[in-house]
Amino acid sequence: MAKSRENTSTLSRLGQTRNIRILIAKVGLDGHDRGAKIVARCLRDAGMDVIYTGLHRTPEDVVVAAVQEDVDILGVSVLSGAHMTILPRLLHLLKQSDAEDIILIAGGVIPDEDVPNLLRMGVARVLSQDTPIDAIPSEIRSVMDGRGA
C-alpha cells in the first residue's frame, strides 16, 4: 500500500490528481442496500471512483477488496445495529493488513451516543441516515482534505 500512496503524493506534487477511490460495503447479515446503492451512485456522479461489494460480506472480504482495489476510503453502511462490532473489527483488519492509510467512514442507522466512541476508535466520520445525499460528496472530500490528499 505504501508504494501506491507514494505514487499519489508524486502525482499531487506534479499538479496531477486521481479520482478519490471509495469502496462501499455492506457487512454481515444486513440485507438492506438501497441506501448504499444511492450513496454509491451519488459519489460516482460527483466524480469519484466507486466500487460496491454487494450484500453479506465478511469484514475480511471487505478489507481484502479495499486493499486490492487500492481505495482511499472504505465506506460501510450499517443498519443492523452491529456497528460496535463490525467497525472495530474492520479497523483491526486494516491495521493487520498494513492498510491503516485507508480511511474508514460509517453511515446508516448509528445511535448518536455511539458516535464519539467510534471516532475515538479511528472511524474518520459517521454519517447519519439524516445526512442529505447531496452533502455526502463534500463530506468525503473534507475527510480527504484532512488527511493531506
C-alpha positions in Angstrom: 0.0 0.0 0.0 2.8 2.5 0.8 4.1 2.4 -2.8 0.7 3.3 -4.2 0.3 6.2 -1.7 3.8 7.4 -2.6 2.6 7.5 -6.3 -0.4 9.6 -5.3 1.9 12.0 -3.5 4.1 12.3 -6.6 1.0 13.0 -8.7 0.0 15.8 -6.3 3.4 17.4 -6.5 3.3 17.3 -10.3 -0.1 19.0 -10.2 -1.9 15.9 -11.3 -4.6 14.2 -9.3 -6.5 11.0 -9.4 -10.2 10.5 -8.5 -11.0 9.6 -4.9 -11.5 5.8 -4.8 -14.1 4.5 -2.4 -15.3 1.1 -1.6 -18.9 0.9 -0.4 -19.6 -2.2 1.7 -22.5 -4.0 3.4 -21.0 -6.2 6.1 -22.7 -9.1 7.9 -26.4 -10.1 7.7 -27.7 -6.6 7.0 -29.8 -7.2 3.9 -30.9 -3.7 3.0 -28.7 -2.0 0.5 -30.9 0.6 -1.2 -29.2 3.5 0.7 -25.7 2.1 0.0 -26.6 2.0 -3.7 -27.9 5.5 -3.7 -24.8 6.8 -2.0 -22.6 4.9 -4.4 -24.4 6.5 -7.4 -24.2 9.9 -5.8 -20.4 9.6 -5.2 -19.9 8.3 -8.8 -21.9 11.2 -10.2 -19.6 13.5 -8.1 -16.6 12.2 -10.0 -15.4 9.5 -7.6 -14.4 6.0 -8.5 -16.8 3.8 -6.6 -16.7 0.0 -6.0 -19.8 -1.6 -4.4 -19.3 -5.0 -2.7 -22.8 -6.1 -2.6 -24.6 -7.7 0.4 -23.5 -10.1 3.1 -19.7 -9.6 3.0 -17.4 -10.6 5.9 -15.1 -8.0 7.4 -12.2 -10.0 6.0 -13.6 -9.9 2.4 -14.2 -6.2 2.6 -10.7 -5.4 3.8 -9.1 -7.6 1.1 -11.2 -5.9 -1.5 -10.3 -2.4 -0.2 -6.6 -3.3 -0.4 -6.8 -5.0 -3.8 -8.8 -2.0 -5.2 -6.3 0.5 -3.7 -9.1 2.6 -2.3 -8.7 5.8 -0.3 -11.8 5.3 1.7 -13.8 2.3 2.9 -17.4 3.4 3.4 -19.5 0.9 5.4 -23.3 1.1 5.6 -24.7 -0.4 8.8 -28.4 -0.7 9.5 -28.4 -3.8 11.7 -27.1 -2.3 14.9 -23.9 -4.3 14.7 -21.7 -1.2 14.2 -19.9 -1.5 17.5 -18.7 -5.0 16.5 -18.2 -4.6 12.8 -16.4 -1.2 12.7 -13.7 -2.1 15.3 -13.2 -5.4 13.5 -12.6 -3.6 10.2 -10.2 -1.2 11.9 -8.3 -4.1 13.3 -8.1 -5.9 9.9 -7.0 -2.7 8.2 -4.1 -2.4 10.7 -3.3 -6.1 10.4 -3.2 -5.7 6.6 -0.8 -2.7 6.8 -3.6 -0.6 5.3 -4.2 2.0 8.0 -4.0 4.6 5.3 -7.4 3.5 4.1 -9.9 5.9 5.8 -13.0 4.2 7.4 -16.3 6.1 7.2 -19.5 4.7 8.5 -23.1 5.5 7.6 -26.6 4.3 8.3 -28.5 3.9 11.5 -26.0 4.5 14.2 -27.2 6.0 17.6 -25.8 9.4 18.4 -24.4 8.2 21.7 -22.1 5.6 19.9 -20.6 8.2 17.5 -17.9 9.6 20.0 -16.7 6.1 20.7 -16.5 5.2 17.1 -14.5 8.4 16.3 -12.1 7.6 19.2 -11.6 4.1 17.8 -10.5 5.5 14.5 -13.6 5.8 12.3 -12.9 9.0 10.5 -16.6 10.1 10.0 -20.0 8.8 10.9 -22.8 9.9 8.6 -26.3 9.5 9.9 -29.4 8.5 8.0 -30.3 12.1 8.2 -27.3 13.3 6.2 -28.6 14.9 3.0 -27.5 12.8 0.0 -26.1 15.9 -1.8 -23.9 16.7 1.2 -22.1 13.3 1.2 -19.5 14.1 -1.6 -18.4 17.2 0.2 -18.1 15.2 3.5 -15.9 12.7 1.6 -13.7 15.5 0.2 -13.4 17.1 3.6 -12.1 13.8 5.1 -9.6 13.5 2.2 -8.5 17.1 2.6 -8.0 16.5 6.3 -5.6 13.6 5.6 -3.5 15.8 3.3 -4.5 14.2 0.0 
